[in-house]
């Protein structure tokens, strides 16, 4: 995975190539998105930047995310009954480990899923558009908390 600064520079360049302005607010949103160790929600990003940019609205965060989605530079993970989360590091389908306790989302490094996905699609005769593979469980930190209770 690319480091946050490299990913930030990449996003800025792609936005500039498409004639999007890089406002201070947009830059703060991008920084929050790529510096998050997890998959932040729009609300999380907004809470993180609003003290530095009090006139920025949650709508501005959503608009910036929509722009990034439109150029395939952010992956949106929708959850029923919960806020959507966004991956600014890996904007393509990949597996996720999702903790049912703290709601943290982790990206495991696995190569075999691509081959498995291709095998499933080929055998079924599908034309692959996109895919999503989520594994739900309890993360090590939450398991430790449960043991201490």
C-alpha positions as CSV (number, residue, x, y, z in Angstrom):
1,X,0.0,0.0,0.0
2,X,1.2,3.5,-0.8
3,X,2.1,5.9,2.0
4,X,-0.4,8.6,2.8
5,X,1.7,11.5,1.3
6,X,2.2,9.6,-2.0
7,X,-1.5,8.8,-2.2
8,X,-2.4,12.4,-1.4
9,X,-0.2,13.7,-4.1
10,X,-1.7,11.2,-6.5
11,X,-5.2,12.3,-5.7
12,X,-4.3,16.0,-6.1
13,X,-2.7,15.4,-9.5
14,X,-5.8,13.4,-10.7
15,X,-8.1,16.2,-9.6
16,X,-6.0,18.8,-11.2
17,X,-5.9,16.8,-14.5
18,X,-9.7,17.0,-14.5
19,X,-9.7,20.8,-13.7
20,X,-11.0,20.4,-10.2
21,X,-9.8,23.2,-7.8
22,X,-7.8,22.2,-4.8
23,X,-9.3,24.4,-2.2
24,X,-8.0,24.4,1.4
25,X,-11.2,22.6,2.5
26,X,-10.9,20.0,-0.3
27,X,-7.3,19.4,0.6
28,X,-8.2,18.9,4.3
29,X,-10.8,16.3,3.2
30,X,-8.3,14.5,1.1
31,X,-5.7,14.5,3.8
32,X,-8.2,13.1,6.3
33,X,-9.3,10.4,3.9
34,X,-5.8,9.2,3.1
35,X,-4.3,9.6,6.6
36,X,-7.1,7.5,8.2
37,X,-5.7,4.1,9.2
38,X,-9.2,2.7,8.7
39,X,-12.2,3.4,6.4
40,X,-13.7,6.6,7.6
41,X,-17.3,7.8,7.3
42,X,-18.1,11.2,5.8
43,X,-19.1,12.2,9.3
44,X,-15.8,11.2,10.7
45,X,-13.9,13.2,8.1
46,X,-16.2,16.2,8.8
47,X,-15.6,16.0,12.5
48,X,-11.9,15.9,11.9
49,X,-11.7,19.0,9.7
50,X,-14.5,21.3,11.1
51,X,-12.4,23.0,13.8
52,X,-9.9,24.2,11.1
53,X,-12.7,24.9,8.6
54,X,-15.8,25.9,10.5
55,X,-17.6,27.1,7.4
56,X,-17.2,23.7,5.7
57,X,-20.4,21.6,5.7
58,X,-20.9,17.9,5.8
59,X,-22.3,18.4,2.2
60,X,-18.9,19.6,1.1
61,X,-17.4,16.4,2.4
62,X,-20.0,14.3,0.5
63,X,-19.4,16.4,-2.7
64,X,-15.7,15.8,-2.5
65,X,-16.2,12.1,-1.9
66,X,-18.7,12.0,-4.9
67,X,-16.0,13.6,-7.1
68,X,-13.5,11.0,-6.0
69,X,-16.0,8.2,-6.6
70,X,-16.7,9.7,-10.1
71,X,-13.0,9.3,-11.0
72,X,-12.7,5.9,-9.4
73,X,-10.4,7.1,-6.6
74,X,-12.3,6.1,-3.6
75,X,-14.2,2.9,-2.7
76,X,-17.5,3.2,-1.0
77,X,-18.6,0.5,1.4
78,X,-22.3,0.7,2.2
79,X,-23.7,-0.8,5.3
80,X,-27.4,-1.1,6.1
81,X,-28.3,0.8,9.3
82,X,-24.8,2.3,9.5
83,X,-22.9,5.1,7.8
84,X,-21.1,4.4,4.5
85,X,-17.4,4.1,4.9
86,X,-14.7,5.1,2.3
87,X,-11.4,3.6,1.3
88,X,-9.1,6.3,-0.1
89,X,-6.1,3.9,-0.2
90,X,-7.4,1.1,-2.3
91,X,-10.1,2.4,-4.5
92,X,-10.8,-1.0,-6.1
93,X,-12.6,-4.2,-4.9
94,X,-10.7,-6.0,-2.2
95,X,-11.5,-8.0,0.9
96,X,-12.3,-6.4,4.3
97,X,-12.3,-7.7,7.8
98,X,-15.0,-5.9,9.8
99,X,-15.2,-5.9,13.6
100,X,-18.7,-6.3,14.8
101,X,-17.8,-4.6,18.1
102,X,-15.8,-1.5,17.3
103,X,-16.8,-1.3,13.6
104,X,-13.1,-1.0,12.5
105,X,-12.5,-2.2,9.0
106,X,-9.2,-3.7,8.0
107,X,-7.7,-4.6,4.6
108,X,-6.0,-8.0,4.8
109,X,-3.2,-8.6,2.2
110,X,-4.3,-11.5,0.2
111,X,-3.5,-12.3,-3.5
112,X,-5.6,-15.5,-3.9
113,X,-9.0,-13.7,-3.9
114,X,-8.4,-12.3,-7.5
115,X,-8.0,-15.9,-8.8
116,X,-11.0,-17.1,-6.8
117,X,-13.2,-14.3,-8.1
118,X,-12.1,-15.0,-11.7
119,X,-12.8,-18.7,-11.2
120,X,-16.3,-18.1,-9.8
121,X,-17.2,-15.6,-12.5
122,X,-15.9,-17.7,-15.3
123,X,-17.7,-20.9,-14.1
124,X,-21.0,-19.0,-13.8
125,X,-20.6,-17.3,-17.2
126,X,-20.8,-13.8,-15.6
127,X,-19.2,-10.6,-16.9
128,X,-17.6,-9.2,-13.8
129,X,-18.7,-5.6,-13.0
130,X,-17.5,-5.4,-9.4
131,X,-17.4,-7.5,-6.3
132,X,-17.3,-7.2,-2.6
133,X,-15.9,-9.7,0.0
134,X,-16.4,-8.9,3.7
135,X,-15.5,-11.0,6.6
136,X,-17.3,-10.2,9.9
137,X,-15.8,-11.0,13.3
138,X,-14.3,-9.6,16.4
139,X,-10.9,-7.9,16.1
140,X,-8.0,-8.8,18.4
141,X,-8.3,-5.5,20.4
142,X,-12.0,-6.2,21.1
143,X,-11.3,-9.8,21.9
144,X,-8.8,-8.6,24.6
145,X,-11.4,-6.2,26.0
146,X,-13.9,-9.0,26.2
147,X,-11.5,-11.2,28.2
148,X,-10.8,-8.3,30.6
149,X,-14.5,-7.8,31.4
